[in-house]
């Protein structure tokens, strides 16, 4: 177990984004096969964000081994910031409604914090 937070956070973020990619790929397959409605897809994406941030926070908390909830929160916030930046770049600056952005921020931060506390 490492006590260095930066490499631990980077590893946790990498794991979270790989897991997100795999889960979103599975969701796209389900969307194709089951013809899911947009509300179902939106809820599934939010669940994917929460689960991957939880496991990212869990991994960060396990590897840093002190102030686990804080490092879980940092992972969740970094996850959100990267997600927001990439989304803004892909959409050429056009963003979602503020309430939607704040909801995703809360999901990512909460998932990471709970994961850090559970570690």
C-alpha positions as CSV (number, residue, x, y, z in Angstrom):
1,X,0.0,0.0,0.0
2,X,1.3,3.4,-1.0
3,X,1.0,6.5,1.1
4,X,1.5,8.8,-1.9
5,X,-1.8,10.3,-2.9
6,X,-1.1,11.6,-6.4
7,X,-0.2,8.2,-8.0
8,X,-3.0,6.6,-6.1
9,X,-5.5,9.1,-7.4
10,X,-4.2,8.7,-11.0
11,X,-4.5,5.0,-10.8
12,X,-8.0,5.2,-9.3
13,X,-9.1,7.7,-12.1
14,X,-7.7,5.4,-14.8
15,X,-9.6,2.4,-13.3
16,X,-12.8,4.5,-13.1
17,X,-12.6,5.6,-16.7
18,X,-11.8,2.2,-18.0
19,X,-14.7,0.8,-16.0
20,X,-16.9,3.6,-17.3
21,X,-16.0,2.8,-20.9
22,X,-16.8,-0.9,-20.4
23,X,-20.1,-0.2,-18.7
24,X,-21.2,2.4,-21.2
25,X,-20.4,0.0,-24.0
26,X,-22.6,-2.6,-22.3
27,X,-25.3,0.1,-21.9
28,X,-25.1,0.9,-25.6
29,X,-25.6,-2.8,-26.4
30,X,-28.6,-2.9,-24.2
31,X,-29.9,0.2,-25.8
32,X,-29.6,-1.4,-29.2
33,X,-31.2,-4.7,-28.2
34,X,-33.9,-3.5,-25.8
35,X,-34.7,-0.1,-27.3
36,X,-34.5,1.7,-24.0
37,X,-36.2,5.0,-23.4
38,X,-34.1,8.1,-22.8
39,X,-35.1,8.3,-19.2
40,X,-33.9,4.8,-18.6
41,X,-30.6,5.5,-20.4
42,X,-30.1,8.7,-18.4
43,X,-30.7,6.9,-15.1
44,X,-28.3,4.1,-16.2
45,X,-25.6,6.6,-17.0
46,X,-26.0,8.3,-13.6
47,X,-25.7,4.8,-11.9
48,X,-22.6,4.1,-13.9
49,X,-21.1,7.4,-12.8
50,X,-21.9,6.6,-9.1
51,X,-20.6,3.1,-9.3
52,X,-17.3,3.9,-11.0
53,X,-16.7,6.9,-8.7
54,X,-17.4,4.6,-5.7
55,X,-14.8,2.1,-6.8
56,X,-12.4,4.8,-7.7
57,X,-12.8,6.3,-4.2
58,X,-12.5,2.9,-2.7
59,X,-9.2,2.2,-4.5
60,X,-7.8,5.6,-3.5
61,X,-8.8,5.1,0.1
62,X,-7.3,1.7,0.2
63,X,-4.0,2.8,-1.3
64,X,-3.5,6.1,0.6
65,X,-4.7,4.7,3.9
66,X,-5.4,8.0,5.7
67,X,-8.2,10.5,5.4
68,X,-9.9,8.0,3.1
69,X,-13.1,10.0,2.7
70,X,-11.2,13.0,1.5
71,X,-9.2,11.2,-1.1
72,X,-12.4,9.5,-2.3
73,X,-13.9,13.0,-2.6
74,X,-10.9,14.1,-4.6
75,X,-11.2,11.2,-7.0
76,X,-14.9,11.9,-7.5
77,X,-14.3,15.6,-8.1
78,X,-11.4,14.9,-10.5
79,X,-13.6,12.4,-12.3
80,X,-16.3,15.1,-12.7
81,X,-13.8,17.8,-13.8
82,X,-12.3,15.6,-16.5
83,X,-15.8,14.4,-17.6
84,X,-17.0,18.0,-17.7
85,X,-13.9,19.3,-19.6
86,X,-14.1,16.5,-22.2
87,X,-17.8,17.0,-22.6
88,X,-17.4,20.7,-23.1
89,X,-14.6,20.2,-25.7
90,X,-16.7,17.6,-27.6
91,X,-19.8,19.8,-27.6
92,X,-17.7,22.9,-28.5
93,X,-18.6,24.8,-25.3
94,X,-22.3,23.9,-25.2
95,X,-23.1,22.4,-21.9
96,X,-26.2,21.0,-20.2
97,X,-28.5,22.8,-17.8
98,X,-26.9,23.9,-14.5
99,X,-29.2,21.6,-12.5
100,X,-28.0,18.6,-14.6
101,X,-24.4,19.6,-14.1
102,X,-24.8,20.0,-10.4
103,X,-26.6,16.6,-10.2
104,X,-23.7,14.8,-11.9
105,X,-21.2,16.7,-9.7
106,X,-23.1,15.5,-6.6
107,X,-23.2,11.9,-7.9
108,X,-19.5,11.8,-8.7
109,X,-18.4,13.5,-5.4
110,X,-20.8,11.5,-3.3
111,X,-19.8,8.2,-5.0
112,X,-16.1,8.9,-4.5
113,X,-16.6,10.0,-0.9
114,X,-18.7,6.9,0.0
115,X,-16.2,4.7,-1.7
116,X,-13.3,6.3,0.3
117,X,-15.2,5.8,3.6
118,X,-16.0,2.2,2.7
119,X,-12.3,1.3,2.1
